[in-house]
Amino acid sequence: MNKNLPNSFRTGPDERGHFGIFGGRYVAETLMPLILELEKAYADAKADPAFQAEMNGYLKAYVGRPSPLYFAERLTEHLGGAKIYLKREELNHTGSHKVNNVLGQIMVARRMGKKRIIAETGAGQHGVATATLCARFGLECVVYMGAVDVERQQPNVIRMEMLGAKVVPVQSGARTLKDAMNDALRDWVTNVHNTFYCIGTVAGPHPYPMMVRDFQSIIGHETREQMQEVEGRLPDSLIACIGGGSNAMGLFHPFLDDPSVEIFGVEAAGHGLTQLHAASIAGGRPGVLHGNRTYLLMDADGQIEEAHSISAGLDYPGIGPEHSWLHETGRVKYLSATDEEALAAFKLLSRLEGIIPALESAHAIAKLSELAPQRPKDHLMVVNLSGRGDKDVPQVGDILKGRKK
Amino acid sequence: MTTRIDAKFAELKKQGRAAFVTFVMAGDPDPATSLEVVKALPKAGADIIELGMPFTDPMADGPSIQAAGLRALKVGMTLRKTLELVRDFREDDATTPIVLMGYYNPIYIYGVDTFLADARTAGVDGLIIVDLPPEEDTELCIPAMKAGLNFIRLATPTTDDKRLPAVLANTSGFVYYVAIAGITGAAAADSKVVGEAVARIKRHTKLPVCVGFGIRTPEQARAIAEHANGSVVGTALVDALKGSLDAEGRATTKTVPAVADLVAALAQGVRGAKQAAE
């Protein structure tokens, strides 16, 4: 596919934060000194055994790791092909994979002496994880959330407020995740001296895409070990949903150099790829936004277009830069699932396995339903069940009720 | 090579005064009115024009300039039309420097080399691109210099002495000192503190230093002009323009005078400044 394949897919980014042409540090000068300071602080932390030991302690006793790798017997029977395992990230404290990254970043923030934490959130899962760890460590927490998302993810807004965070509904632009990120960046530029920006996904200026990936890679490392224990070998394929792409990158990264492992990312196709959607790779092209070069949805003038997905967590017109690079090198295949397919998968997993998935994760389940039947029964397929669907129950309930009428 | 910006600062030095730099958004509230507004700026006393390139996601701008960009985009403003506006302005004005200010993505999508060639032909003198720090100089800064355009860098309160040389290395035309850590339209900075910061930058460069962010009134513009080579006003002008629009956000007969009157008052302020010794 690509003649210039690297020797390893796991050595990026380079020292300037680039994955191929993607990534980089496209930020205002006010933020540059802090970003360089963060890069250094993170490198120091990464090399410090005491930091790792402390983090491992919290991951075990506070987050509840390792998360189980669960054989989904009835789903496997139902689809009649590959043997399906669910990586149960929804069982983590706070109900999603987001906490893995937040714990790491909050510990880095503490090392840097920062007392005020800001975050952007779409579905509210990253916001809840940030509010949780700020409560745990006694830090001030401000979460920017698009006004549209505040409306459709009320349970998480209430949770964040209960945890002591201030939730700021963002009224600019499309009033979803992209705009929440703009306002978080505006806050950061204003309060740069005392504030740490806890980015929720593998996007933003270097070192964020790398740092968030590193903190999320525990998902893939555990999966490797667990699969070795139960099946005595590597999985044959991996599949995960992608908004910014942190749960996917966390699962994929430890397997990138295992050529026998097929890897699939699933973007949100919304109403369909020819209509409103949030699939940056399928429907976008490389551009520069929010500190990095990556695939973006935009018009011919380079103006960013509004994304659409039923799932607030995938409703973003971009994707992490490392995913853009993995797409261009051909290492990961990027697919997409529509709102309808995700809803069907949401119901399917609830009924067959007694697990209500987040609407985000339901996009991965949706494509699984296509891929698994095409594969033999000894094919081992792992789906990242990145979050639980409690937050989506009111929204999905309303949609289903509306249809009965 | 002497650019219009260099020539302007040389002329102002002879006159013994600081520059008054004005910012308006290209295409706000519509392309035709915007051209009239821009034409009115030098006549009302502006020395240098910063012209905003509308962008959907202006991460360093406050609500006023965000809204101005969205007004322009709503009526179909594009980067190509912004260059046309400059070309039309140049038909009557061959000397007032024009600096395009905005974000990188529309330029990247236009194509860097084509954009630089078209900008130069249209009569653009310099660029201020908020999201291109020196770490990304190969993207646009170096090509712009080669194409004969000034690349004007922002220095901020967080740019310390250690970092300043990197920020100043490929800067030309002038240095834009952002008076506060924050977004456009935020609170004003103390002019004495700004004076110290300008003096610090001047220890590293011979380029003129202009100061912006938070300057709204003739008094503030004068106070800053006493410590720097120029005062930049943006949000106040954008607000004056917005205040002149009708209920549907369209231009009225008051739109051009609303901006021009404020520019005249601010220019008076800048001209009243006692020029600090070089």
Interface residues (C-beta under 8 A of the other chain):
Chain A: R16 G24 R25 Y26 V27 A28 E29 T30 L31 M32 P33 L34 S172 G173 K178 N182 L185 R186 V189 T190 N191 V192 H193 G287 V288 L289 H290 G291 L296 M298 A300 D301 G302 Q303 I304
Chain B: P54 F55 T56 D57 P58 M59 A60 D61 G62 P63 Q66 L73 T78 L79 R80 Y103 Y104 N105 P106 I107 Y108 I109 Y110 V130 D131 L132 P133 P134 E135 E136 R153 L154 A155 T156 P157 T158 T159 D160 R163 V167 V178 A181 G182 I183 A186
